[in-house]
Amino acid sequence: MLNNSDVHYREVKFWFDKKLITSLLKEKIKPLKYFNDKILLYGLSINKIKRGR
């Protein structure tokens, strides 16, 4: 718990293993769509990208 200032909200900082968390998110967030060879879309972002075009 961080309490750096009376003006700001309290903050909580977590340290994660990047590879573990990334693989967990990729596994659990469905569906997956390839936007191009460098961009993958997951979950609700698929519909948001379609509307933005």
N, CA, C and O atoms as CSV, one atom per row, in Angstrom:
chain,resi,resn,atom,element,x,y,z
A,1,MET,N,N,0.852,-1.165,0.000
A,1,MET,CA,C,0.000,0.000,0.000
A,1,MET,C,C,0.899,1.229,0.000
A,1,MET,O,O,1.796,1.351,0.834
A,2,LEU,N,N,0.657,2.131,-0.929
A,2,LEU,CA,C,1.448,3.352,-1.019
A,2,LEU,C,C,0.618,4.537,-0.556
A,2,LEU,O,O,-0.522,4.707,-0.988
A,3,ASN,N,N,1.172,5.338,0.303
A,3,ASN,CA,C,0.517,6.562,0.770
A,3,ASN,C,C,1.474,7.729,0.568
A,3,ASN,O,O,1.988,8.296,1.532
A,4,ASN,N,N,1.706,8.078,-0.672
A,4,ASN,CA,C,2.687,9.110,-0.987
A,4,ASN,C,C,2.185,10.522,-0.739
A,4,ASN,O,O,2.981,11.437,-0.534
A,5,SER,N,N,0.875,10.705,-0.756
A,5,SER,CA,C,0.347,12.056,-0.674
A,5,SER,C,C,-1.057,12.042,-0.085
A,5,SER,O,O,-1.795,11.071,-0.250
A,6,ASP,N,N,-1.424,13.117,0.600
A,6,ASP,CA,C,-2.787,13.260,1.115
A,6,ASP,C,C,-3.763,13.614,-0.010
A,6,ASP,O,O,-4.971,13.422,0.133
A,7,VAL,N,N,-3.247,14.127,-1.119
A,7,VAL,CA,C,-4.075,14.587,-2.235
A,7,VAL,C,C,-4.527,13.418,-3.120
A,7,VAL,O,O,-5.633,13.443,-3.659
A,8,HIS,N,N,-3.688,12.409,-3.270
A,8,HIS,CA,C,-3.976,11.295,-4.170
A,8,HIS,C,C,-4.652,10.133,-3.443
A,8,HIS,O,O,-4.590,10.019,-2.219
A,9,TYR,N,N,-5.286,9.293,-4.220
A,9,TYR,CA,C,-5.869,8.083,-3.654
A,9,TYR,C,C,-4.765,7.123,-3.232
A,9,TYR,O,O,-3.636,7.207,-3.716
A,10,ARG,N,N,-5.092,6.239,-2.351
A,10,ARG,CA,C,-4.135,5.210,-1.967
A,10,ARG,C,C,-3.910,4.282,-3.149
A,10,ARG,O,O,-4.834,4.012,-3.917
A,11,GLU,N,N,-2.722,3.809,-3.293
A,11,GLU,CA,C,-2.373,2.939,-4.403
A,11,GLU,C,C,-1.854,1.614,-3.876
A,11,GLU,O,O,-1.247,1.543,-2.807
A,12,VAL,N,N,-2.103,0.577,-4.642
A,12,VAL,CA,C,-1.561,-0.744,-4.331
A,12,VAL,C,C,-0.695,-1.149,-5.507
A,12,VAL,O,O,-1.104,-1.030,-6.662
A,13,LYS,N,N,0.482,-1.620,-5.214
A,13,LYS,CA,C,1.412,-2.024,-6.268
A,13,LYS,C,C,1.642,-3.527,-6.167
A,13,LYS,O,O,1.886,-4.066,-5.088
A,14,PHE,N,N,1.558,-4.195,-7.330
A,14,PHE,CA,C,1.781,-5.638,-7.387
A,14,PHE,C,C,2.957,-5.916,-8.304
A,14,PHE,O,O,3.144,-5.233,-9.311
A,15,TRP,N,N,3.737,-6.906,-7.960
A,15,TRP,CA,C,4.829,-7.357,-8.815
A,15,TRP,C,C,4.469,-8.746,-9.329
A,15,TRP,O,O,4.186,-9.657,-8.551
A,16,PHE,N,N,4.485,-8.892,-10.654
A,16,PHE,CA,C,4.121,-10.154,-11.271
A,16,PHE,C,C,5.232,-10.645,-12.175
A,16,PHE,O,O,6.078,-9.877,-12.634
A,17,ASP,N,N,5.208,-11.939,-12.417
A,17,ASP,CA,C,6.073,-12.537,-13.415
A,17,ASP,C,C,5.424,-12.282,-14.772
A,17,ASP,O,O,4.339,-12.797,-15.045
A,18,LYS,N,N,6.076,-11.495,-15.623
A,18,LYS,CA,C,5.506,-11.047,-16.891
A,18,LYS,C,C,5.080,-12.210,-17.790
A,18,LYS,O,O,3.978,-12.191,-18.338
A,19,LYS,N,N,5.930,-13.211,-17.946
A,19,LYS,CA,C,5.614,-14.340,-18.824
A,19,LYS,C,C,4.429,-15.136,-18.301
A,19,LYS,O,O,3.573,-15.554,-19.080
A,20,LEU,N,N,4.371,-15.348,-17.006
A,20,LEU,CA,C,3.285,-16.111,-16.411
A,20,LEU,C,C,1.948,-15.389,-16.571
A,20,LEU,O,O,0.962,-15.998,-16.986
A,21,ILE,N,N,1.908,-14.113,-16.252
A,21,ILE,CA,C,0.669,-13.341,-16.353
A,21,ILE,C,C,0.223,-13.213,-17.800
A,21,ILE,O,O,-0.969,-13.341,-18.081
A,22,THR,N,N,1.143,-12.963,-18.727
A,22,THR,CA,C,0.796,-12.842,-20.140
A,22,THR,C,C,0.203,-14.139,-20.663
A,22,THR,O,O,-0.804,-14.109,-21.371
A,23,SER,N,N,0.796,-15.265,-20.336
A,23,SER,CA,C,0.262,-16.542,-20.804
A,23,SER,C,C,-1.095,-16.836,-20.177
A,23,SER,O,O,-1.973,-17.385,-20.844
A,24,LEU,N,N,-1.280,-16.487,-18.925
A,24,LEU,CA,C,-2.565,-16.673,-18.260
A,24,LEU,C,C,-3.652,-15.843,-18.939
A,24,LEU,O,O,-4.740,-16.351,-19.208
A,25,LEU,N,N,-3.367,-14.578,-19.215
A,25,LEU,CA,C,-4.348,-13.716,-19.868
A,25,LEU,C,C,-4.675,-14.208,-21.275
A,25,LEU,O,O,-5.838,-14.206,-21.679
A,26,LYS,N,N,-3.665,-14.625,-22.016
A,26,LYS,CA,C,-3.893,-15.140,-23.369
A,26,LYS,C,C,-4.751,-16.396,-23.344
A,26,LYS,O,O,-5.580,-16.606,-24.229
A,27,GLU,N,N,-4.553,-17.214,-22.350
A,27,GLU,CA,C,-5.302,-18.460,-22.236
A,27,GLU,C,C,-6.761,-18.220,-21.854
A,27,GLU,O,O,-7.654,-18.912,-22.342
A,28,LYS,N,N,-7.003,-17.239,-20.982
A,28,LYS,CA,C,-8.335,-17.043,-20.410
A,28,LYS,C,C,-9.211,-16.054,-21.172
A,28,LYS,O,O,-10.436,-16.149,-21.089
A,29,ILE,N,N,-8.638,-15.118,-21.904
A,29,ILE,CA,C,-9.440,-14.117,-22.615
A,29,ILE,C,C,-9.687,-14.614,-24.029
A,29,ILE,O,O,-8.761,-14.730,-24.833
A,30,LYS,N,N,-10.941,-14.905,-24.319
A,30,LYS,CA,C,-11.330,-15.396,-25.637
A,30,LYS,C,C,-12.368,-14.460,-26.208
A,30,LYS,O,O,-12.994,-13.764,-25.409
A,31,PRO,N,N,-12.614,-14.368,-27.454
A,31,PRO,CA,C,-11.913,-15.018,-28.557
A,31,PRO,C,C,-10.645,-14.268,-28.940
A,31,PRO,O,O,-10.341,-13.203,-28.405
A,32,LEU,N,N,-9.924,-14.848,-29.871
A,32,LEU,CA,C,-8.691,-14.273,-30.392
A,32,LEU,C,C,-8.857,-14.062,-31.884
A,32,LEU,O,O,-9.373,-14.934,-32.583
A,33,LYS,N,N,-8.420,-12.904,-32.382
A,33,LYS,CA,C,-8.468,-12.633,-33.813
A,33,LYS,C,C,-7.151,-11.972,-34.215
A,33,LYS,O,O,-6.655,-11.078,-33.530
A,34,TYR,N,N,-6.600,-12.424,-35.329
A,34,TYR,CA,C,-5.373,-11.822,-35.849
A,34,TYR,C,C,-5.751,-10.603,-36.689
A,34,TYR,O,O,-6.402,-10.737,-37.725
A,35,PHE,N,N,-5.342,-9.413,-36.240
A,35,PHE,CA,C,-5.611,-8.172,-36.964
A,35,PHE,C,C,-4.636,-8.046,-38.129
A,35,PHE,O,O,-5.028,-7.701,-39.244
A,36,ASN,N,N,-3.370,-8.328,-37.861
A,36,ASN,CA,C,-2.336,-8.440,-38.890
A,36,ASN,C,C,-1.220,-9.295,-38.306
A,36,ASN,O,O,-1.411,-9.909,-37.256
A,37,ASP,N,N,-0.076,-9.349,-38.948
A,37,ASP,CA,C,0.979,-10.243,-38.473
A,37,ASP,C,C,1.632,-9.802,-37.166
A,37,ASP,O,O,2.389,-10.572,-36.575
A,38,LYS,N,N,1.358,-8.579,-36.699
A,38,LYS,CA,C,1.961,-8.081,-35.463
A,38,LYS,C,C,0.948,-7.768,-34.368
A,38,LYS,O,O,1.331,-7.581,-33.213
A,39,ILE,N,N,-0.333,-7.707,-34.707
A,39,ILE,CA,C,-1.349,-7.301,-33.741
A,39,ILE,C,C,-2.379,-8.409,-33.575
A,39,ILE,O,O,-2.971,-8.880,-34.547
A,40,LEU,N,N,-2.582,-8.817,-32.325
A,40,LEU,CA,C,-3.609,-9.789,-31.971
A,40,LEU,C,C,-4.684,-9.069,-31.175
A,40,LEU,O,O,-4.375,-8.253,-30.307
A,41,LEU,N,N,-5.931,-9.363,-31.461
A,41,LEU,CA,C,-7.042,-8.770,-30.727
A,41,LEU,C,C,-7.665,-9.835,-29.841
A,41,LEU,O,O,-7.827,-10.982,-30.258
A,42,TYR,N,N,-8.013,-9.457,-28.626
A,42,TYR,CA,C,-8.620,-10.378,-27.677
A,42,TYR,C,C,-9.926,-9.801,-27.163
A,42,TYR,O,O,-10.064,-8.588,-27.004
A,43,GLY,N,N,-10.888,-10.684,-26.902
A,43,GLY,CA,C,-12.115,-10.320,-26.216
A,43,GLY,C,C,-12.881,-9.187,-26.860
A,43,GLY,O,O,-13.114,-9.191,-28.069
A,44,LEU,N,N,-13.274,-8.211,-26.047
A,44,LEU,CA,C,-14.111,-7.096,-26.499
A,44,LEU,C,C,-13.395,-6.143,-27.442
A,44,LEU,O,O,-14.047,-5.362,-28.135
A,45,SER,N,N,-12.069,-6.189,-27.484
A,45,SER,CA,C,-11.327,-5.280,-28.375
A,45,SER,C,C,-11.622,-5.570,-29.841
A,45,SER,O,O,-11.469,-4.683,-30.681
A,46,ILE,N,N,-12.044,-6.797,-30.170
A,46,ILE,CA,C,-12.353,-7.164,-31.555
A,46,ILE,C,C,-13.471,-6.277,-32.085
A,46,ILE,O,O,-13.355,-5.718,-33.175
A,47,ASN,N,N,-14.547,-6.143,-31.326
A,47,ASN,CA,C,-15.682,-5.316,-31.764
A,47,ASN,C,C,-15.340,-3.833,-31.747
A,47,ASN,O,O,-15.818,-3.082,-32.597
A,48,LYS,N,N,-14.534,-3.406,-30.810
A,48,LYS,CA,C,-14.173,-1.993,-30.727
A,48,LYS,C,C,-13.327,-1.563,-31.920
A,48,LYS,O,O,-13.488,-0.444,-32.409
A,49,ILE,N,N,-12.440,-2.411,-32.397
A,49,ILE,CA,C,-11.611,-2.102,-33.550
A,49,ILE,C,C,-12.472,-2.046,-34.813
A,49,ILE,O,O,-12.271,-1.169,-35.653
A,50,LYS,N,N,-13.422,-2.963,-34.957
A,50,LYS,CA,C,-14.314,-2.978,-36.106
A,50,LYS,C,C,-15.103,-1.678,-36.221
A,50,LYS,O,O,-15.258,-1.138,-37.317
A,51,ARG,N,N,-15.601,-1.176,-35.093
A,51,ARG,CA,C,-16.385,0.063,-35.098
A,51,ARG,C,C,-15.525,1.284,-35.405
A,51,ARG,O,O,-16.010,2.259,-35.979
A,52,GLY,N,N,-14.261,1.233,-35.028
A,52,GLY,CA,C,-13.368,2.375,-35.202
A,52,GLY,C,C,-12.876,2.553,-36.620
A,52,GLY,O,O,-12.309,3.600,-36.933
A,53,ARG,N,N,-13.066,1.586,-37.483
A,53,ARG,CA,C,-12.564,1.658,-38.854
A,53,ARG,C,C,-13.470,2.449,-39.739
A,53,ARG,O,O,-13.190,2.605,-40.927
